[in-house]
Amino acid sequence: MKVLLVEGYQEMSKVAAQLFAQEVRSKADLVLGLATGGTPVGMYAELIRMHQEEGLDFSQATSFNLDEYVGLSSEHPQSYRMYMQENFFGQVNIDPRKTHIPRGDVQDLGAECSRYEQSIVAAGGIDIQVLGIGNNGHIGFNEPGSAPDTRTRVVQLTMSTIEANARYFEAVDEVPTQAISMGIQTIMSAKKIVLLASGVAKAEAVRNMLEGEVTPAVPASLLRSHPDVTVVVDEQAASQLSPATIGGAVTTRK
Ligand SMILES: N[C@@H]1[C@@H](O)[C@H](O)[C@@H](COP(=O)(O)O)O[C@@H]1O
């Protein structure tokens, strides 16, 4: 794992956008793996700026999102489809037919999960996947205990995740309790992974991911066996790391 230490949220977002833009420029028909949550909003904003000011072209790209809430339609304001539309898709030239997000409102959720996995394979697999990290070390919606061989499936959200995501809903009991999420193996099949972490609330999860045991109890730690992961972490999120990890990190500081 390569650790890139940056000053704060803004720099993290710029560095992440540059990593993505580099891939988009080198392969027009890139397959992007996308994430939601507060963390990647700044990266999407920077990619939109690059599209508008530098002509960064997404017209041939395909995207697959990590997850979607069960029970919310694509038009629901808190659905991840809506999030992506507002924060990214609606402002760049990606072909809407090539943007994929699981449907959380279908009757046969199992069939939807298999269909989703198959469409990732049919697209040739994910070239570059962006990830955030949950306070409990989850990636996508793979909560602690998720097995390394999991593929896209319906998952039960933990109380800590429901509480963390309640800020987007009117009340905690409106947060869905289940989601469709790419599995650990789906994520590990991406050729390149960029994980972003910002703020002190992520410091413990970041330490466990980088310095703790490699264990399904901390799903992000499983990424340590992937050959091409870059963790972009800001000073607050890195605040619990050991001097050895900090010393081995690449810093953008002059
Ligand atoms: N499913 C998403 C994850 O993909 C995200 O990484 C995590 C952290 O979110 P945030 O970036 O808002 O801290 O929240 C959600 O649970």
PDBQT file of the ligand as one rigid body, heavy atoms in Angstrom, charges set to zero:
ROOT
HETATM    1  N1  LIG A 301     -21.376   3.366   1.780  1.00  0.00    +0.000 N 
HETATM    2  C1  LIG A 301     -20.676   4.549   2.171  1.00  0.00    +0.000 C 
HETATM    3  C2  LIG A 301     -19.177   4.293   2.054  1.00  0.00    +0.000 C 
HETATM    4  O1  LIG A 301     -18.842   4.056   0.694  1.00  0.00    +0.000 OA
HETATM    5  C3  LIG A 301     -18.416   5.484   2.613  1.00  0.00    +0.000 C 
HETATM    6  O2  LIG A 301     -17.036   5.305   2.433  1.00  0.00    +0.000 OA
HETATM    7  C4  LIG A 301     -18.723   5.652   4.074  1.00  0.00    +0.000 C 
HETATM    8  C5  LIG A 301     -17.996   6.828   4.703  1.00  0.00    +0.000 C 
HETATM    9  O3  LIG A 301     -18.688   8.007   4.426  1.00  0.00    +0.000 OA
HETATM   10  P1  LIG A 301     -18.143   9.456   4.592  1.00  0.00    +0.000 P 
HETATM   11  O4  LIG A 301     -17.228   9.681   3.432  1.00  0.00    +0.000 OA
HETATM   12  O5  LIG A 301     -19.357  10.334   4.528  1.00  0.00    +0.000 OA
HETATM   13  O6  LIG A 301     -17.434   9.528   5.884  1.00  0.00    +0.000 OA
HETATM   14  O7  LIG A 301     -20.124   5.885   4.207  1.00  0.00    +0.000 OA
HETATM   15  C6  LIG A 301     -21.048   5.043   3.561  1.00  0.00    +0.000 C 
HETATM   16  O8  LIG A 301     -21.357   4.045   4.448  1.00  0.00    +0.000 OA
ENDROOT
TORSDOF 0
